[in-house]
Amino acid sequence: MDVPDYYSDLKYCPKCDKYVCYLMGMEHSYCVECGARVRLFSEQDWVAFNENITRNKPKGGRPKKDHRKDQRGRESA
Ligand SMILES: [Zn+2]
């Protein structure tokens, strides 16, 4: 049983156009097949990822009107 660790850890190589095994560099990682710099996500995945973040960001200056807080039945203590 000698499955290398990196099998579970692929990155996207734009040159190979697929997720590949990579060599870890100081700042960047490189495709073991063609030597190009790889990234965490494919372009598509990256866009989707960013959209997700942007969507989840609360837009400043637009306070949510929260009028749906119904008055709870007054609980007499
Ligand atoms: Zn490659």
N, CA, C, O and the ligand as a Tripos MOL2 file, in Angstrom:
@<TRIPOS>MOLECULE
protein
  309   307    78     0     0
PROTEIN
NO_CHARGES

@<TRIPOS>ATOM
      1 N           0.8370   -1.2070    0.0000 N.3       1 MET1
      2 CA          0.0000    0.0000    0.0000 C.3       1 MET1
      3 C           0.8600    1.2400    0.0000 C.2       1 MET1
      4 O           1.1660    1.7840    1.0610 O.2       1 MET1
      5 N           1.2440    1.6830   -1.1430 N.am      2 ASP2
      6 CA          1.9970    2.9340   -1.1460 C.3       2 ASP2
      7 C           1.3680    3.9180   -2.1390 C.2       2 ASP2
      8 O           1.9400    4.2540   -3.1760 O.2       2 ASP2
      9 N           0.1930    4.3500   -1.7770 N.am      3 VAL3
     10 CA         -0.4650    5.3740   -2.5810 C.3       3 VAL3
     11 C           0.0610    6.7300   -2.1500 C.2       3 VAL3
     12 O          -0.0570    7.1060   -0.9830 O.2       3 VAL3
     13 N           0.6310    7.4490   -3.0700 N.am      4 PRO4
     14 CA          1.1700    8.7760   -2.7180 C.3       4 PRO4
     15 C           0.0660    9.7090   -2.2440 C.2       4 PRO4
     16 O          -1.0840    9.6200   -2.6740 O.2       4 PRO4
     17 N           0.4460   10.5890   -1.3600 N.am      5 ASP5
     18 CA         -0.5200   11.5240   -0.7880 C.3       5 ASP5
     19 C          -1.1860   12.3850   -1.8430 C.2       5 ASP5
     20 O          -2.3830   12.6670   -1.7850 O.2       5 ASP5
     21 N          -0.3810   12.7920   -2.8020 N.am      6 TYR6
     22 CA         -0.8840   13.8180   -3.7180 C.3       6 TYR6
     23 C          -2.0170   13.3240   -4.6000 C.2       6 TYR6
     24 O          -2.6570   14.1070   -5.3020 O.2       6 TYR6
     25 N          -2.2560   12.0520   -4.5630 N.am      7 TYR7
     26 CA         -3.3780   11.5590   -5.3630 C.3       7 TYR7
     27 C          -4.6970   12.1480   -4.8940 C.2       7 TYR7
     28 O          -5.6290   12.3370   -5.6750 O.2       7 TYR7
     29 N          -4.7510   12.4270   -3.6260 N.am      8 SER8
     30 CA         -5.9990   12.9520   -3.0920 C.3       8 SER8
     31 C          -6.0450   14.4680   -3.2090 C.2       8 SER8
     32 O          -7.0350   15.0970   -2.8360 O.2       8 SER8
     33 N          -4.9850   15.0400   -3.7200 N.am      9 ASP9
     34 CA         -4.8490   16.4780   -3.6840 C.3       9 ASP9
     35 C          -4.4590   17.0090   -5.0540 C.2       9 ASP9
     36 O          -3.2790   17.2300   -5.3260 O.2       9 ASP9
     37 N          -5.4280   17.2080   -5.8980 N.am     10 LEU10
     38 CA         -5.1350   17.6440   -7.2490 C.3      10 LEU10
     39 C          -5.3810   19.1310   -7.4000 C.2      10 LEU10
     40 O          -6.1640   19.7390   -6.6700 O.2      10 LEU10
     41 N          -4.6870   19.6940   -8.3720 N.am     11 LYS11
     42 CA         -4.9570   21.0880   -8.7170 C.3      11 LYS11
     43 C          -5.1820   21.1900  -10.2070 C.2      11 LYS11
     44 O          -4.8920   20.2690  -10.9710 O.2      11 LYS11
     45 N          -5.7040   22.3310  -10.5970 N.am     12 TYR12
     46 CA         -6.0810   22.4820  -11.9930 C.3      12 TYR12
     47 C          -4.9390   23.0620  -12.8130 C.2      12 TYR12
     48 O          -4.3800   24.1060  -12.4780 O.2      12 TYR12
     49 N          -4.6020   22.3620  -13.8980 N.am     13 CYS13
     50 CA         -3.5860   22.8640  -14.8170 C.3      13 CYS13
     51 C          -4.2770   23.3740  -16.0720 C.2      13 CYS13
     52 O          -4.9180   22.6100  -16.7950 O.2      13 CYS13
     53 N          -4.1410   24.6840  -16.3270 N.am     14 PRO14
     54 CA         -4.7970   25.2670  -17.4980 C.3      14 PRO14
     55 C          -4.2140   24.7340  -18.8040 C.2      14 PRO14
     56 O          -4.8840   24.7230  -19.8370 O.2      14 PRO14
     57 N          -2.9810   24.3020  -18.7450 N.am     15 LYS15
     58 CA         -2.3580   23.7940  -19.9710 C.3      15 LYS15
     59 C          -2.8670   22.4030  -20.3060 C.2      15 LYS15
     60 O          -3.2160   22.1170  -21.4520 O.2      15 LYS15
     61 N          -2.9060   21.5680  -19.3290 N.am     16 CYS16
     62 CA         -3.4210   20.2180  -19.5420 C.3      16 CYS16
     63 C          -4.9420   20.2250  -19.5680 C.2      16 CYS16
     64 O          -5.5850   19.2880  -20.0410 O.2      16 CYS16
     65 N          -5.4960   21.3130  -19.0440 N.am     17 ASP17
     66 CA         -6.9400   21.4540  -19.0100 C.3      17 ASP17
     67 C          -7.5900   20.3550  -18.1890 C.2      17 ASP17
     68 O          -8.6110   19.7850  -18.5760 O.2      17 ASP17
     69 N          -6.9970   20.0780  -17.0850 N.am     18 LYS18
     70 CA         -7.5870   19.0890  -16.1870 C.3      18 LYS18
     71 C          -6.9330   19.2060  -14.8190 C.2      18 LYS18
     72 O          -5.9570   19.9330  -14.6410 O.2      18 LYS18
     73 N          -7.4680   18.5030  -13.8910 N.am     19 TYR19
     74 CA         -6.8880   18.4710  -12.5660 C.3      19 TYR19
     75 C          -5.7490   17.4710  -12.5650 C.2      19 TYR19
     76 O          -5.9010   16.3370  -13.0190 O.2      19 TYR19
     77 N          -4.6180   17.8970  -12.0570 N.am     20 VAL20
     78 CA         -3.4130   17.0870  -12.1530 C.3      20 VAL20
     79 C          -2.7080   16.9970  -10.7990 C.2      20 VAL20
     80 O          -2.9950   17.7570   -9.8740 O.2      20 VAL20
     81 N          -1.8010   16.0680  -10.7160 N.am     21 CYS21
     82 CA         -0.8990   16.0500   -9.5770 C.3      21 CYS21
     83 C           0.0480   17.2280   -9.7390 C.2      21 CYS21
     84 O           0.3410   17.6420  -10.8610 O.2      21 CYS21
     85 N           0.5180   17.7610   -8.6460 N.am     22 TYR22
     86 CA          1.3440   18.9520   -8.7610 C.3      22 TYR22
     87 C           2.5220   18.9050   -7.8040 C.2      22 TYR22
     88 O           2.5380   18.1530   -6.8290 O.2      22 TYR22
     89 N           3.4980   19.7270   -8.1150 N.am     23 LEU23
     90 CA          4.6390   19.8900   -7.2270 C.3      23 LEU23
     91 C           4.4550   21.1660   -6.4330 C.2      23 LEU23
     92 O           4.1140   22.2170   -6.9770 O.2      23 LEU23
     93 N           4.6780   21.0580   -5.1860 N.am     24 MET24
     94 CA          4.5080   22.1950   -4.3220 C.3      24 MET24
     95 C           5.7160   23.1290   -4.4370 C.2      24 MET24
     96 O           6.8590   22.7090   -4.2550 O.2      24 MET24
     97 N           5.4440   24.4010   -4.7400 N.am     25 GLY25
     98 CA          6.5180   25.3860   -4.7310 C.3      25 GLY25
     99 C           6.3680   26.2700   -3.5180 C.2      25 GLY25
    100 O           5.5180   26.0130   -2.6650 O.2      25 GLY25
    101 N           7.1790   27.3060   -3.4230 N.am     26 MET26
    102 CA          7.0810   28.2000   -2.2840 C.3      26 MET26
    103 C           5.7380   28.9100   -2.2780 C.2      26 MET26
    104 O           5.0290   28.9200   -1.2720 O.2      26 MET26
    105 N           5.4030   29.4970   -3.4040 N.am     27 GLU27
    106 CA          4.1600   30.2430   -3.4670 C.3      27 GLU27
    107 C           3.1600   29.5820   -4.3860 C.2      27 GLU27
    108 O           1.9490   29.6440   -4.1710 O.2      27 GLU27
    109 N           3.6870   28.9510   -5.4060 N.am     28 HIS28
    110 CA          2.7960   28.3540   -6.3880 C.3      28 HIS28
    111 C           3.0940   26.8750   -6.5230 C.2      28 HIS28
    112 O           4.1260   26.3800   -6.0710 O.2      28 HIS28
    113 N           2.1840   26.2010   -7.1420 N.am     29 SER29
    114 CA          2.3770   24.7890   -7.3920 C.3      29 SER29
    115 C           2.4400   24.5760   -8.8990 C.2      29 SER29
    116 O           1.9010   25.3590   -9.6820 O.2      29 SER29
    117 N           3.1060   23.5050   -9.2790 N.am     30 TYR30
    118 CA          3.3330   23.2810  -10.6960 C.3      30 TYR30
    119 C           2.8970   21.8880  -11.1140 C.2      30 TYR30
    120 O           3.0460   20.9150  -10.3740 O.2      30 TYR30
    121 N           2.3580   21.8230  -12.3110 N.am     31 CYS31
    122 CA          1.8890   20.5760  -12.8870 C.3      31 CYS31
    123 C           3.0560   19.5990  -13.0540 C.2      31 CYS31
    124 O           4.1190   19.9730  -13.5490 O.2      31 CYS31
    125 N           2.8530   18.3680  -12.6440 N.am     32 VAL32
    126 CA          3.9250   17.3860  -12.7970 C.3      32 VAL32
    127 C           4.0240   16.9140  -14.2440 C.2      32 VAL32
    128 O           5.0120   16.2930  -14.6350 O.2      32 VAL32
    129 N           3.0130   17.2080  -15.0240 N.am     33 GLU33
    130 CA          3.0160   16.7140  -16.3970 C.3      33 GLU33
    131 C           3.6440   17.7020  -17.3630 C.2      33 GLU33
    132 O           4.3910   17.3050  -18.2570 O.2      33 GLU33
    133 N           3.3490   18.9920  -17.1950 N.am     34 CYS34
    134 CA          3.8620   19.9540  -18.1720 C.3      34 CYS34
    135 C           4.6370   21.0770  -17.5030 C.2      34 CYS34
    136 O           5.2830   21.8680  -18.1900 O.2      34 CYS34
    137 N           4.5890   21.1630  -16.2080 N.am     35 GLY35
    138 CA          5.3800   22.1650  -15.5070 C.3      35 GLY35
    139 C           4.7330   23.5250  -15.4200 C.2      35 GLY35
    140 O           5.3150   24.4560  -14.8650 O.2      35 GLY35
    141 N           3.5360   23.6550  -15.9610 N.am     36 ALA36
    142 CA          2.8360   24.9330  -15.8780 C.3      36 ALA36
    143 C           2.3520   25.1610  -14.4540 C.2      36 ALA36
    144 O           2.2140   24.2260  -13.6640 O.2      36 ALA36
    145 N           2.1060   26.3980  -14.1570 N.am     37 ARG37
    146 CA          1.6150   26.6970  -12.8210 C.3      37 ARG37
    147 C           0.1600   26.2250  -12.7210 C.2      37 ARG37
    148 O          -0.6480   26.4510  -13.6220 O.2      37 ARG37
    149 N          -0.1330   25.5990  -11.6620 N.am     38 VAL38
    150 CA         -1.5020   25.1270  -11.4980 C.3      38 VAL38
    151 C          -2.2240   25.9960  -10.4900 C.2      38 VAL38
    152 O          -1.6060   26.7250   -9.7140 O.2      38 VAL38
    153 N          -3.5010   25.9080  -10.5170 N.am     39 ARG39
    154 CA         -4.2760   26.6590   -9.5370 C.3      39 ARG39
    155 C          -5.2400   25.7340   -8.8330 C.2      39 ARG39
    156 O          -5.4390   24.5730   -9.1900 O.2      39 ARG39
    157 N          -5.8240   26.3240   -7.8110 N.am     40 LEU40
    158 CA         -6.6980   25.5140   -6.9690 C.3      40 LEU40
    159 C          -7.9290   25.0480   -7.7380 C.2      40 LEU40
    160 O          -8.3700   23.9060   -7.6130 O.2      40 LEU40
    161 N          -8.4680   25.9670   -8.5360 N.am     41 PHE41
    162 CA         -9.6980   25.6460   -9.2360 C.3      41 PHE41
    163 C          -9.5130   25.8480  -10.7190 C.2      41 PHE41
    164 O          -8.6070   26.5590  -11.1530 O.2      41 PHE41
    165 N         -10.3650   25.2270  -11.4860 N.am     42 SER42
    166 CA        -10.4510   25.5580  -12.8930 C.3      42 SER42
    167 C         -11.0980   26.9260  -12.9990 C.2      42 SER42
    168 O         -11.6610   27.4300  -12.0270 O.2      42 SER42
    169 N         -11.0180   27.5220  -14.1710 N.am     43 GLU43
    170 CA        -11.5760   28.8500  -14.3600 C.3      43 GLU43
    171 C         -13.0540   28.8760  -13.9760 C.2      43 GLU43
    172 O         -13.5220   29.7830  -13.2880 O.2      43 GLU43
    173 N         -13.7490   27.8890  -14.4260 N.am     44 GLN44
    174 CA        -15.1810   27.8250  -14.1380 C.3      44 GLN44
    175 C         -15.4400   27.7240  -12.6540 C.2      44 GLN44
    176 O         -16.2690   28.4380  -12.0900 O.2      44 GLN44
    177 N         -14.7150   26.8260  -12.0450 N.am     45 ASP45
    178 CA        -14.9180   26.6300  -10.6210 C.3      45 ASP45
    179 C         -14.5720   27.8920   -9.8610 C.2      45 ASP45
    180 O         -15.2120   28.2460   -8.8710 O.2      45 ASP45
    181 N         -13.5410   28.5600  -10.3530 N.am     46 TRP46
    182 CA        -13.0900   29.7750   -9.6850 C.3      46 TRP46
    183 C         -14.1610   30.8490   -9.7610 C.2      46 TRP46
    184 O         -14.4510   31.5220   -8.7710 O.2      46 TRP46
    185 N         -14.7410   31.0030  -10.9320 N.am     47 VAL47
    186 CA        -15.8000   31.9920  -11.1070 C.3      47 VAL47
    187 C         -16.9660   31.6710  -10.1960 C.2      47 VAL47
    188 O         -17.5090   32.5410   -9.5150 O.2      47 VAL47
    189 N         -17.3290   30.4310  -10.2020 N.am     48 ALA48
    190 CA        -18.4460   30.0120   -9.3620 C.3      48 ALA48
    191 C         -18.1320   30.2970   -7.8980 C.2      48 ALA48
    192 O         -18.9770   30.7590   -7.1310 O.2      48 ALA48
    193 N         -16.9010   30.0070   -7.5480 N.am     49 PHE49
    194 CA        -16.4620   30.2140   -6.1810 C.3      49 PHE49
    195 C         -16.5660   31.6850   -5.7970 C.2      49 PHE49
    196 O         -17.0550   32.0310   -4.7220 O.2      49 PHE49
    197 N         -16.0940   32.5410   -6.7000 N.am     50 ASN50
    198 CA        -16.1330   33.9730   -6.4300 C.3      50 ASN50
    199 C         -17.5510   34.5030   -6.3830 C.2      50 ASN50
    200 O         -17.8880   35.3440   -5.5490 O.2      50 ASN50
    201 N         -18.3620   34.0110   -7.2730 N.am     51 GLU51
    202 CA        -19.7540   34.4500   -7.2700 C.3      51 GLU51
    203 C         -20.4160   34.1040   -5.9530 C.2      51 GLU51
    204 O         -21.2010   34.8720   -5.3980 O.2      51 GLU51
    205 N         -20.0860   32.9720   -5.4930 N.am     52 ASN52
    206 CA        -20.6380   32.5320   -4.2300 C.3      52 ASN52
    207 C         -20.2910   33.5040   -3.1230 C.2      52 ASN52
    208 O         -21.1420   33.8790   -2.3170 O.2      52 ASN52
    209 N         -19.0350   33.9050   -3.0920 N.am     53 ILE53
    210 CA        -18.5700   34.8190   -2.0590 C.3      53 ILE53
    211 C         -19.2720   36.1540   -2.1890 C.2      53 ILE53
    212 O         -19.7510   36.7150   -1.2030 O.2      53 ILE53
    213 N         -19.3290   36.6650   -3.4230 N.am     54 THR54
    214 CA        -19.9420   37.9680   -3.6310 C.3      54 THR54
    215 C         -21.4040   37.9510   -3.2410 C.2      54 THR54
    216 O         -21.9360   38.9120   -2.6840 O.2      54 THR54
    217 N         -22.0270   36.8480   -3.5440 N.am     55 ARG55
    218 CA        -23.4340   36.7730   -3.2630 C.3      55 ARG55
    219 C         -23.7010   36.7670   -1.7630 C.2      55 ARG55
    220 O         -24.6990   37.3000   -1.2770 O.2      55 ARG55
    221 N         -22.7870   36.1560   -1.0670 N.am     56 ASN56
    222 CA        -23.0030   36.0200    0.3670 C.3      56 ASN56
    223 C         -22.6010   37.2560    1.1420 C.2      56 ASN56
    224 O         -22.9030   37.3940    2.3280 O.2      56 ASN56
    225 N         -21.9120   38.1560    0.4500 N.am     57 LYS57
    226 CA        -21.4990   39.3840    1.1190 C.3      57 LYS57
    227 C         -22.7070   40.2570    1.3520 C.2      57 LYS57
    228 O         -23.5000   40.4830    0.4380 O.2      57 LYS57
    229 N         -22.8540   40.7360    2.5380 N.am     58 PRO58
    230 CA        -23.9580   41.6620    2.7940 C.3      58 PRO58
    231 C         -23.6760   42.9780    2.1070 C.2      58 PRO58
    232 O         -22.5630   43.4980    2.1840 O.2      58 PRO58
    233 N         -24.6740   43.5160    1.4380 N.am     59 LYS59
    234 CA        -24.4610   44.7810    0.7540 C.3      59 LYS59
    235 C         -24.5760   45.9140    1.7530 C.2      59 LYS59
    236 O         -25.5790   46.0400    2.4550 O.2      59 LYS59
    237 N         -23.5540   46.7260    1.8110 N.am     60 GLY60
    238 CA        -23.5340   47.8060    2.7790 C.3      60 GLY60
    239 C         -24.5730   48.8530    2.4340 C.2      60 GLY60
    240 O         -24.9450   49.0010    1.2700 O.2      60 GLY60
    241 N         -25.0400   49.5730    3.4230 N.am     61 GLY61
    242 CA        -25.9540   50.6810    3.1910 C.3      61 GLY61
    243 C         -27.3420   50.2340    2.8120 C.2      61 GLY61
    244 O         -28.1360   51.0180    2.2920 O.2      61 GLY61
    245 N         -27.6280   49.0110    3.0640 N.am     62 ARG62
    246 CA        -28.9770   48.5640    2.7530 C.3      62 ARG62
    247 C         -29.4950   47.7200    3.8990 C.2      62 ARG62
    248 O         -29.5130   46.4900    3.8480 O.2      62 ARG62
    249 N         -29.9090   48.4170    4.9170 N.am     63 PRO63
    250 CA        -30.3760   47.6930    6.1010 C.3      63 PRO63
    251 C         -31.6190   46.8950    5.7810 C.2      63 PRO63
    252 O         -32.5400   47.3630    5.1120 O.2      63 PRO63
    253 N         -31.6110   45.7190    6.2650 N.am     64 LYS64
    254 CA        -32.7730   44.8590    6.0360 C.3      64 LYS64
    255 C         -33.9190   45.3440    6.9010 C.2      64 LYS64
    256 O         -33.7680   45.5660    8.1030 O.2      64 LYS64
    257 N         -35.0330   45.4990    6.2820 N.am     65 LYS65
    258 CA        -36.1950   45.8540    7.0810 C.3      65 LYS65
    259 C         -36.7520   44.5750    7.6820 C.2      65 LYS65
    260 O         -37.1150   43.6300    6.9820 O.2      65 LYS65
    261 N         -36.8020   44.5850    8.9490 N.am     66 ASP66
    262 CA        -37.2320   43.3580    9.6060 C.3      66 ASP66
    263 C         -38.5280   43.6060   10.3350 C.2      66 ASP66
    264 O         -38.5720   43.7470   11.5570 O.2      66 ASP66
    265 N         -39.5660   43.6540    9.5580 N.am     67 HIS67
    266 CA        -40.8460   43.9700   10.1790 C.3      67 HIS67
    267 C         -41.6310   42.7300   10.5360 C.2      67 HIS67
    268 O         -42.7610   42.7700   11.0220 O.2      67 HIS67
    269 N         -40.9510   41.6110   10.2600 N.am     68 ARG68
    270 CA        -41.7660   40.4070   10.4460 C.3      68 ARG68
    271 C         -41.6740   39.8500   11.8500 C.2      68 ARG68
    272 O         -42.1530   38.7570   12.1540 O.2      68 ARG68
    273 N         -41.0320   40.6560   12.7000 N.am     69 LYS69
    274 CA        -41.0080   40.2080   14.0850 C.3      69 LYS69
    275 C         -42.3770   40.4500   14.6930 C.2      69 LYS69
    276 O         -42.7110   41.5680   15.0860 O.2      69 LYS69
    277 N         -43.1140   39.4500   14.7610 N.am     70 ASP70
    278 CA        -44.4520   39.6140   15.3430 C.3      70 ASP70
    279 C         -44.3230   39.7900   16.8350 C.2      70 ASP70
    280 O         -43.4590   39.2110   17.4950 O.2      70 ASP70
    281 N         -45.2010   40.5960   17.3260 N.am     71 GLN71
    282 CA        -45.1820   40.7380   18.7760 C.3      71 GLN71
    283 C         -45.5860   39.4250   19.3850 C.2      71 GLN71
    284 O         -46.6270   38.8430   19.0770 O.2      71 GLN71
    285 N         -44.7320   38.9970   20.2460 N.am     72 ARG72
    286 CA        -45.0950   37.7460   20.8970 C.3      72 ARG72
    287 C         -46.2650   38.0160   21.8330 C.2      72 ARG72
    288 O         -46.3890   39.1080   22.3870 O.2      72 ARG72
    289 N         -47.0670   37.0750   21.9940 N.am     73 GLY73
    290 CA        -48.1540   37.2330   22.9610 C.3      73 GLY73
    291 C         -47.5530   37.6910   24.2590 C.2      73 GLY73
    292 O         -46.6440   37.0670   24.8060 O.2      73 GLY73
    293 N         -48.0720   38.7790   24.7370 N.am     74 ARG74
    294 CA        -47.4590   39.3350   25.9430 C.3      74 ARG74
    295 C         -47.5360   38.3250   27.0680 C.2      74 ARG74
    296 O         -48.5940   37.9120   27.5420 O.2      74 ARG74
    297 N         -46.3310   37.9650   27.4500 N.am     75 GLU75
    298 CA        -46.3270   36.9890   28.5370 C.3      75 GLU75
    299 C         -46.3510   37.7240   29.8550 C.2      75 GLU75
    300 O         -45.3940   38.4170   30.2020 O.2      75 GLU75
    301 N         -47.3660   37.5880   30.5450 N.am     76 SER76
    302 CA        -47.3930   38.2150   31.8660 C.3      76 SER76
    303 C         -46.6150   37.3260   32.8130 C.2      76 SER76
    304 O         -46.8920   36.1380   32.9800 O.2      76 SER76
    305 N         -45.6280   37.9620   33.4240 N.am     77 ALA77
    306 CA        -44.7640   37.1420   34.2630 C.3      77 ALA77
    307 C         -45.3850   36.9270   35.6290 C.2      77 ALA77
    308 O         -44.7970   36.2560   36.4770 O.2      77 ALA77
    309 ZN         -0.0880   20.4740  -17.0380 Zn       78 ZN78
@<TRIPOS>BOND
     1     1     2 1
     2     2     3 1
     3     3     4 2
     4     3     5 am
     5     5     6 1
     6     6     7 1
     7     7     8 2
     8     7     9 am
     9     9    10 1
    10    10    11 1
    11    11    12 2
    12    11    13 am
    13    13    14 1
    14    14    15 1
    15    15    16 2
    16    15    17 am
    17    17    18 1
    18    18    19 1
    19    19    20 2
    20    19    21 am
    21    21    22 1
    22    22    23 1
    23    23    24 2
    24    23    25 am
    25    25    26 1
    26    26    27 1
    27    27    28 2
    28    27    29 am
    29    29    30 1
    30    30    31 1
    31    31    32 2
    32    31    33 am
    33    33    34 1
    34    34    35 1
    35    35    36 2
    36    35    37 am
    37    37    38 1
    38    38    39 1
    39    39    40 2
    40    39    41 am
    41    41    42 1
    42    42    43 1
    43    43    44 2
    44    43    45 am
    45    45    46 1
    46    46    47 1
    47    47    48 2
    48    47    49 am
    49    49    50 1
    50    50    51 1
    51    51    52 2
    52    51    53 am
    53    53    54 1
    54    54    55 1
    55    55    56 2
    56    55    57 am
    57    57    58 1
    58    58    59 1
    59    59    60 2
    60    59    61 am
    61    61    62 1
    62    62    63 1
    63    63    64 2
    64    63    65 am
    65    65    66 1
    66    66    67 1
    67    67    68 2
    68    67    69 am
    69    69    70 1
    70    70    71 1
    71    71    72 2
    72    71    73 am
    73    73    74 1
    74    74    75 1
    75    75    76 2
    76    75    77 am
    77    77    78 1
    78    78    79 1
    79    79    80 2
    80    79    81 am
    81    81    82 1
    82    82    83 1
    83    83    84 2
    84    83    85 am
    85    85    86 1
    86    86    87 1
    87    87    88 2
    88    87    89 am
    89    89    90 1
    90    90    91 1
    91    91    92 2
    92    91    93 am
    93    93    94 1
    94    94    95 1
    95    95    96 2
    96    95    97 am
    97    97    98 1
    98    98    99 1
    99    99   100 2
   100    99   101 am
   101   101   102 1
   102   102   103 1
   103   103   104 2
   104   103   105 am
   105   105   106 1
   106   106   107 1
   107   107   108 2
   108   107   109 am
   109   109   110 1
   110   110   111 1
   111   111   112 2
   112   111   113 am
   113   113   114 1
   114   114   115 1
   115   115   116 2
   116   115   117 am
   117   117   118 1
   118   118   119 1
   119   119   120 2
   120   119   121 am
   121   121   122 1
   122   122   123 1
   123   123   124 2
   124   123   125 am
   125   125   126 1
   126   126   127 1
   127   127   128 2
   128   127   129 am
   129   129   130 1
   130   130   131 1
   131   131   132 2
   132   131   133 am
   133   133   134 1
   134   134   135 1
   135   135   136 2
   136   135   137 am
   137   137   138 1
   138   138   139 1
   139   139   140 2
   140   139   141 am
   141   141   142 1
   142   142   143 1
   143   143   144 2
   144   143   145 am
   145   145   146 1
   146   146   147 1
   147   147   148 2
   148   147   149 am
   149   149   150 1
   150   150   151 1
   151   151   152 2
   152   151   153 am
   153   153   154 1
   154   154   155 1
   155   155   156 2
   156   155   157 am
   157   157   158 1
   158   158   159 1
   159   159   160 2
   160   159   161 am
   161   161   162 1
   162   162   163 1
   163   163   164 2
   164   163   165 am
   165   165   166 1
   166   166   167 1
   167   167   168 2
   168   167   169 am
   169   169   170 1
   170   170   171 1
   171   171   172 2
   172   171   173 am
   173   173   174 1
   174   174   175 1
   175   175   176 2
   176   175   177 am
   177   177   178 1
   178   178   179 1
   179   179   180 2
   180   179   181 am
   181   181   182 1
   182   182   183 1
   183   183   184 2
   184   183   185 am
   185   185   186 1
   186   186   187 1
   187   187   188 2
   188   187   189 am
   189   189   190 1
   190   190   191 1
   191   191   192 2
   192   191   193 am
   193   193   194 1
   194   194   195 1
   195   195   196 2
   196   195   197 am
   197   197   198 1
   198   198   199 1
   199   199   200 2
   200   199   201 am
   201   201   202 1
   202   202   203 1
   203   203   204 2
   204   203   205 am
   205   205   206 1
   206   206   207 1
   207   207   208 2
   208   207   209 am
   209   209   210 1
   210   210   211 1
   211   211   212 2
   212   211   213 am
   213   213   214 1
   214   214   215 1
   215   215   216 2
   216   215   217 am
   217   217   218 1
   218   218   219 1
   219   219   220 2
   220   219   221 am
   221   221   222 1
   222   222   223 1
   223   223   224 2
   224   223   225 am
   225   225   226 1
   226   226   227 1
   227   227   228 2
   228   227   229 am
   229   229   230 1
   230   230   231 1
   231   231   232 2
   232   231   233 am
   233   233   234 1
   234   234   235 1
   235   235   236 2
   236   235   237 am
   237   237   238 1
   238   238   239 1
   239   239   240 2
   240   239   241 am
   241   241   242 1
   242   242   243 1
   243   243   244 2
   244   243   245 am
   245   245   246 1
   246   246   247 1
   247   247   248 2
   248   247   249 am
   249   249   250 1
   250   250   251 1
   251   251   252 2
   252   251   253 am
   253   253   254 1
   254   254   255 1
   255   255   256 2
   256   255   257 am
   257   257   258 1
   258   258   259 1
   259   259   260 2
   260   259   261 am
   261   261   262 1
   262   262   263 1
   263   263   264 2
   264   263   265 am
   265   265   266 1
   266   266   267 1
   267   267   268 2
   268   267   269 am
   269   269   270 1
   270   270   271 1
   271   271   272 2
   272   271   273 am
   273   273   274 1
   274   274   275 1
   275   275   276 2
   276   275   277 am
   277   277   278 1
   278   278   279 1
   279   279   280 2
   280   279   281 am
   281   281   282 1
   282   282   283 1
   283   283   284 2
   284   283   285 am
   285   285   286 1
   286   286   287 1
   287   287   288 2
   288   287   289 am
   289   289   290 1
   290   290   291 1
   291   291   292 2
   292   291   293 am
   293   293   294 1
   294   294   295 1
   295   295   296 2
   296   295   297 am
   297   297   298 1
   298   298   299 1
   299   299   300 2
   300   299   301 am
   301   301   302 1
   302   302   303 1
   303   303   304 2
   304   303   305 am
   305   305   306 1
   306   306   307 1
   307   307   308 2
@<TRIPOS>SUBSTRUCTURE
     1 MET1         2 RESIDUE 1 A MET
     2 ASP2         6 RESIDUE 1 A ASP
     3 VAL3        10 RESIDUE 1 A VAL
     4 PRO4        14 RESIDUE 1 A PRO
     5 ASP5        18 RESIDUE 1 A ASP
     6 TYR6        22 RESIDUE 1 A TYR
     7 TYR7        26 RESIDUE 1 A TYR
     8 SER8        30 RESIDUE 1 A SER
     9 ASP9        34 RESIDUE 1 A ASP
    10 LEU10       38 RESIDUE 1 A LEU
    11 LYS11       42 RESIDUE 1 A LYS
    12 TYR12       46 RESIDUE 1 A TYR
    13 CYS13       50 RESIDUE 1 A CYS
    14 PRO14       54 RESIDUE 1 A PRO
    15 LYS15       58 RESIDUE 1 A LYS
    16 CYS16       62 RESIDUE 1 A CYS
    17 ASP17       66 RESIDUE 1 A ASP
    18 LYS18       70 RESIDUE 1 A LYS
    19 TYR19       74 RESIDUE 1 A TYR
    20 VAL20       78 RESIDUE 1 A VAL
    21 CYS21       82 RESIDUE 1 A CYS
    22 TYR22       86 RESIDUE 1 A TYR
    23 LEU23       90 RESIDUE 1 A LEU
    24 MET24       94 RESIDUE 1 A MET
    25 GLY25       98 RESIDUE 1 A GLY
    26 MET26      102 RESIDUE 1 A MET
    27 GLU27      106 RESIDUE 1 A GLU
    28 HIS28      110 RESIDUE 1 A HIS
    29 SER29      114 RESIDUE 1 A SER
    30 TYR30      118 RESIDUE 1 A TYR
    31 CYS31      122 RESIDUE 1 A CYS
    32 VAL32      126 RESIDUE 1 A VAL
    33 GLU33      130 RESIDUE 1 A GLU
    34 CYS34      134 RESIDUE 1 A CYS
    35 GLY35      138 RESIDUE 1 A GLY
    36 ALA36      142 RESIDUE 1 A ALA
    37 ARG37      146 RESIDUE 1 A ARG
    38 VAL38      150 RESIDUE 1 A VAL
    39 ARG39      154 RESIDUE 1 A ARG
    40 LEU40      158 RESIDUE 1 A LEU
    41 PHE41      162 RESIDUE 1 A PHE
    42 SER42      166 RESIDUE 1 A SER
    43 GLU43      170 RESIDUE 1 A GLU
    44 GLN44      174 RESIDUE 1 A GLN
    45 ASP45      178 RESIDUE 1 A ASP
    46 TRP46      182 RESIDUE 1 A TRP
    47 VAL47      186 RESIDUE 1 A VAL
    48 ALA48      190 RESIDUE 1 A ALA
    49 PHE49      194 RESIDUE 1 A PHE
    50 ASN50      198 RESIDUE 1 A ASN
    51 GLU51      202 RESIDUE 1 A GLU
    52 ASN52      206 RESIDUE 1 A ASN
    53 ILE53      210 RESIDUE 1 A ILE
    54 THR54      214 RESIDUE 1 A THR
    55 ARG55      218 RESIDUE 1 A ARG
    56 ASN56      222 RESIDUE 1 A ASN
    57 LYS57      226 RESIDUE 1 A LYS
    58 PRO58      230 RESIDUE 1 A PRO
    59 LYS59      234 RESIDUE 1 A LYS
    60 GLY60      238 RESIDUE 1 A GLY
    61 GLY61      242 RESIDUE 1 A GLY
    62 ARG62      246 RESIDUE 1 A ARG
    63 PRO63      250 RESIDUE 1 A PRO
    64 LYS64      254 RESIDUE 1 A LYS
    65 LYS65      258 RESIDUE 1 A LYS
    66 ASP66      262 RESIDUE 1 A ASP
    67 HIS67      266 RESIDUE 1 A HIS
    68 ARG68      270 RESIDUE 1 A ARG
    69 LYS69      274 RESIDUE 1 A LYS
    70 ASP70      278 RESIDUE 1 A ASP
    71 GLN71      282 RESIDUE 1 A GLN
    72 ARG72      286 RESIDUE 1 A ARG
    73 GLY73      290 RESIDUE 1 A GLY
    74 ARG74      294 RESIDUE 1 A ARG
    75 GLU75      298 RESIDUE 1 A GLU
    76 SER76      302 RESIDUE 1 A SER
    77 ALA77      306 RESIDUE 1 A ALA
    78 ZN78       309 GROUP 0 **** ****
